[in-house]
């Protein structure tokens, strides 16, 4: 069914986008964490 294939493709694309967003968010949190540790440590 073409409609079923289209739905699966959209879900696959959305999942990839969500994973990319999660990675970006985790990288941002890690960056903030590292910056705060450096600032508190006086280094």
C-alpha positions in Angstrom: 0.0 0.0 0.0 1.5 3.4 -1.0 -0.2 5.2 1.9 1.3 2.7 4.4 4.8 3.1 3.0 4.4 6.9 3.2 3.4 6.7 6.8 6.4 4.5 7.6 8.8 6.8 5.8 7.4 9.8 7.7 7.8 8.0 11.1 11.3 7.0 10.2 12.2 10.5 9.3 10.6 11.9 12.5 12.5 9.3 14.6 15.8 10.4 13.0 15.0 14.0 13.6 14.1 13.3 17.3 17.4 11.4 17.8 19.4 14.3 16.3 17.6 16.7 18.6 18.3 14.5 21.6 22.0 14.4 20.7 22.2 18.2 20.3 20.4 18.7 23.6 22.8 16.3 25.4 25.8 18.0 23.8 24.5 21.4 25.0 23.9 20.1 28.6 27.4 18.6 28.6 28.9 21.8 27.4 27.1 23.8 30.2 28.2 21.2 32.7 31.9 21.5 31.7 31.8 25.3 31.6 30.3 25.4 35.1 32.9 22.9 36.5 35.8 25.0 35.1 34.4 28.2 36.4 33.8 26.8 39.9 37.2 25.2 40.0 38.9 28.5 39.4 40.7 27.2 36.4 
